[in-house]
Amino acid sequence: MQLISIVIIGGGPAGLMAAEILAARGLVVTVYDAKPTVGRKFLMAGAHGGLNLTHSEPLDSFIPRYAEAAEHLSGALKAFTPDLLRAWCHGLGQETFVGTSGRVFPVGMQSKDLLRAWFKRLSDLGVHFALKHRWSGWNENGHLLFVGPDGQDVEVSAEATLLALGGASWPTTGSDGSWYEILESENIALSPLRPANCGFEVPWSPYISHRFAGQPLKPVMVTFAERSLQGEIMITEKGMEGSVIYALSGAMRKALEVEGKATLTLDLRMGLSHEELVERLHAPRRALSFSNYLRKAGGLSPLAIALLREAIPSEKLPINDIEALAALIKALPIIVTNTATLARAISTAGGVKFEALDDFFMLRRKPGVFVAGEMMDWDAPTGGYLLQGCFSTAVAAAQGILNHLEK
């Protein structure tokens, strides 16, 4: 009997999940990756704050988190749900728990134990790994082309191929978006790659950049496009980042694309109403400087005071108008002028358009070639939605490969 060979390009969570499903069905699976090891971005994802696998909210709330792509991903997310992802994790001996925010983590928190157990399962299933092989496209015969470890050209044929090369954020892990030009040359419909779950640039003065870069502002309420989130933000040399900013990044990025700028507001005294703040600011100023007055009467931190002075020119600060001053503190406008670089983003928006794919994520122009994970044109917030999207699309693509082979 002839053995059926499947090639998976990309050793991230999407590629490895598809490899497991297909190898378990008796297919000969080889995972190609440009790096010396697989799962590099997966490992980094759990390095700070724990590996957020998925989220525990009901599917009818979960699926809309994918915004415009929800309709296209709905089938995959319903077929491989967050509960099934947790069960798969438990099957690897890695128990999970639900945090106070509803996010789901392995009990061990880190991704290395999960990846180690997963790699053993893949090895037991006979999955092959061809590392240090960078994909360079197809030749005139439709065979896959790679540049091997020593720079040699490698030609590979397969019954079916899965592309799971990730986006273009965190390029040092191998997720560098180099596949974009290859697919573009094949006339595959693509949406430009853009930063998602990212920080934003603010034209700070040298004082803010040098004095406060690396400092958190907390607690703070951030509002953009009538959506308000509380938490903390981190001031960077060129702007701001942090989980609250990431959660608003999709709407902010779209505003930048349309208008060239976006204005968010900061509530610098979260927990105090406007009236309560006015009452406190009515305290006698005496000989206090304006900054010390804001610190003592208003309870503002040095960073909050600096941001207030940064956003409003000194001559326009309503020093003697308590009502107006309180209003500014409760809704300080900050203008962002650009996203942070794609390399600094947590994830990538854009990629292969759904119009280029069938229901099982096969390229319509390339029969037998499937796509999964972050390469596809979907975006999602942090909170477990990114990894769940990668796993669910991989399961759907693997089923598509099985269907394709049956035909």
N, C-alpha and C positions, 0 to 999 in steps of 0.2 A: 504494500500500500504506500502511495506517495504521501509524504508528510507535507502539510500545508504550512508555509512560512509566512509569518506576520512580522512586519517591521514597525517599531514604535520609535519615533524620534522625539526625544525629550524625557529625561528621568526625573521629572517632578511628580507631584501627587496625581495629576491626571494620567500621565503616561504609565506610572506604576500601577494604578488601579486598573486600567485597561489591560495591562500585561497580566495581572493576576487573573482576571476574568477569562481572558482568552487562553492562557496556559492551562487553567483548570478544565477547559473544554478539550484539551489534548492537542492544541495547536503549538507549533514551534514558534516561539516568540523571542525576538531579539530587540533589546532596548539600546538605541544609540544615543550617546550624549557627548557634547563637546568637552565636558569637564572630566577630571580624573575620577570623580565620585558622583553619585546621583543624590538627589534630594537636598541640594545645597541651599536653595531658597527656603525649602520646607524647614530645614534646621534653623535657619535664621529667624523664621517666623515665630518660633517658640523660645527664642533666646531672651527676650525681654517681656516679662509679664505673663509668660506661659503660652502654650499652644492653644489658641482658640479655634477649635475644630468646627463648631457649628453653633446654632442658636436654638433654644428650646421653645420659642414661640410657635403657636399654631400655624399650619401651612397657609391658611387664608390671610394671615398677617405677614408670614415669611416671604411668600412669593412676590408680593408687590414691592419688596425692597429692591428688586432688580429693575425697577422703573420701566423704561421703554422696552427692555429686553424680557420682561416678565412673561409676556405672551409666548415668546419663542422658547423660553427655558421651563415653562410650566410643566410640560410633559416629563422632562428629565428629572425635575425636582420632585414630582409626585411619584415617579418610578423608583427613585433612590432618595428617600426622605432623610431628614436629620436623625430620626429614630433608627433607620437602617444603618446610617453611618456610625452611630454610637454602638449598635449591635456588632457591626464589623470590627470596630475598635476593641470591643470586649472579647471578640473571638481571637484577637491577637494577644490576649492576656493583659490588655491595657484598659482598666476600668476608667469610667468617666464620671464627672459630677457637673451639676448645674450651679454656676455662681449666682451671686445676688442679683446680677444684671440680666440673668437669663442666658448668659453665654455658657457654652459647654467646653470643658477642658478635660484632658487626661488627668487622672489623680496625681501622676508624677509631674504634671505641668509641662515638662519639656518634651520636645519632639524626638530626641535621640533614642529613647527607649522604644517608642513606637516604631521608628524607622528601623531599628535593629531587628525587632520582631518581624516586621514586615519584610525586610530583606531576606530573612531566613525562610519565610514562607515562599517567597518568590524563587529562591534557590531550590527549595524542595520541589517546587512545581517545574523546575527545569528551565526557568527563564534565563536567557543568555544576555550578557551585557557587553557591548562594544563601546568602551569609553575612549575619550580623546578622539572622537570622530565627529568632525563638524560637517553638518549637512550643507551642500552647495547647490542642490536642485536636482533636475532630471536631465538625462541625455536624450538624444533623438529617438532612442528605442523605448523611452519611458522608464528606464532603470534609474534608481536612486544613485546620486553621486555624493561621496563624502571625501573630505580631506582627512587622512589617517594620522596616527600619532607622529609619524616621521615625515609628514608632509606629502605622503604618497596619495595618489588618487585611488579611491576605492569605489567599485561599482557593485550595486546590490539590486537584485530583483526580488519581488515579493508578491504574494497573492493579494495582499491588502496592506495599506500603510495608514498609520495614525500619526498625525502631526500634533504634538503636545509640547510646544516650544516656549510657552509662557508669553508674557508681555515684553515690556522693555524697561521695567523698573528693576532696580538692584542688578545692574548688568554684570557686576563682578561674580555673581552666582551662576552666570550663563544665560540668564533671562535678558538678552540684549536686543531683541527685536530684529536680528539680522535676517530672519525669514521674510520680512516684509517685502524687500526688493525682489526676492525669489518669486513670491506669489504674485507680486505686481507685474512681473515680466510674463507671467502666465495668464494675464488678464483676469485674475480673480478679483471680484469686487471687494474693496477694502475701505475701511474708514481710518483716517489718520490716527496714529498712536498719540495719546495725550496723557498727562499725569492725572491720576485719580487718587483719592485719599491722600492728598498732598498738602504741603504748606503753601504759603503765598508770600509774595514779595510786597513789602511796604517801603516806600522811600524814606526810611528813617534818617534823622539827623545823625552826625557822627557821635553825638552825646548818647543817644539811645543805643546805637550800634556797639559802641565801645564799653559803655557803662553797664548795660543791662542784657546783652546777648548771653543766652544760656540761663536766664532767670525765668521762673514761672510766675504767671499772674493767676492767683487763686484766692478764694473762689471767684468766679466771674460768670456772668450770663452773656452769651454771644447770640446776637439776633441777626438773621439775614433772610430776606424774602418772607417775612412774617413767621419764620420758624426760629424758636429760641431754644438753646441748649445750655445747660450749666456744667461747669467743670473747671478745667484749667487750660491755659494756653502757655506755650513756651515762646519767649521772644528770641529770635535769631538775629544774626548780624544783618540779614537782608529782609527780615519780615517776621512771620509768626507761623507756628505749627502746633500740633497737639491734637488729641482725640476729638475735641469739640470742633476744631477747624476742619479736620478730616471729614467729620460727619456732614459738614455743610459744603464740602469742596465741590460736589457735583453741580449744585446750583450756582455757586460762585464762579466756577470755571465757565459755565454757559453764559453768565452775565458778562464776563470778560471777553468772551468770543463775540458777543453782540455789541457791547458798549465800550469795550476797551478798558473798563475799570469796574470795580464793584465796591460798594460801601456797606460795611457791617457796623453794628453798634455794640458797645461793651457796657454792661452794667457793672460799674466798678464797686458798688456797695450792695451786692446781692444780699437779700435778707432784710434790708431796710426798705420801707416804702418811701415814696417821694416825700410824703408829709413828715415821716419820722426823720428823714435826712434834713429837711428844712428846719425842723425843730433843733436838731443838733448844731446846724450851721449858724443858728441864731446866738450861739454862745459868744460872749464878748471876745473880740480878737485881741484887744489890748496892744501890746508891743510885739506880738508874734508876727513873724514873716508870713507871707501867704502860704508857703509850703508847710510851715509848722502848724499854721491854723488848719489847713486841710488834714494834716496828720492827726492833730489832737481832737479837733471838733468833728471832722468828717470821718475819721478812722481810716484814711487812705494810706496805702503803703507807698514807699518812695517810688516804686515802679509805676503805680497807678497815678501818682502826682506827675511824674515825668511824661506819661502818656497824655494826660490832660493838657499839659503845656505844649506837647508835641502837636496835638491835633488842632488846637485853637491858638492862633497868634496872640501874643501877650496883650496887644492893644485891644483885642476883642474878647478877652476873658472877662466874664461878668463878675468882677471881684466884689462889687457892691450890690449885686442883685442876687439875693439868696435863692429865690425861686428859680431863676435861670441857671444859676450855678448848680443847684441840685439836679435840675433837668439834664444838664450836661454830664454830670457824674453818673446818672442813671441810664444815659443813652449816649455814650461818647462815640461820635462817628470816626471810623478808621477806613481810609481808602486803600484798597489793595490794587496793584497795577499789573500783576502777572502771577502765574502759578510758579511754584518752585520747579526746579529742573526735573525732568522725567526720571533721571537716575536717582533722585532723592525721594521719589514718590513711593508709597506703599504698593500701589497697584497701577494698572494701565487701563485707560479707556480706549475704545477703538479696536480695530483688528478686522478679522474676516466678517463681512456682513452676512446676516442671516439669509439674505436673498441669494447668496452664493452657495447655500447649503440645503440639503434635503432634510426631512424630519429627523433623520438619524445622524445629522451633521456630516454627511458625505459631500465633498465638493462636486457640484453639478458638472463642472468642466473637467473634472478628474475622477472618473468612476474608479472606485476602489481606494480612494484617498479620503480619509476622514480627519476631522479637526476636533479637538477638545480643549477645555480649560481656558486660560486667559488670552489665548490667541484670538478668541471669538469676540465680536463686538458687543460685549456686555460689561456693565459696570455695577458695582455693589459697594455698600458701606462696609467698614470693618465691623466685627462682631460675630464672625463665623460665616458670614455670607460668601466671602471670597473662596474659602476652601470648600465649602459645600457646593458651590457652583462648579468648581474644578472636578470634584469627585462625581457629581451627578452627571455632568456632560460626558465624563469619561465612561461611565457605566452605559449611557445611551449610545455613545460611539462604538463601544465594544459590542453591544447588541446589534448595532448597524453593520458591523463587520461580519458578525455571525450570519445575519440575514443575507448579506451580499454573497457570502461564500456558498450559502444554500442554493442561491440562484445560479 
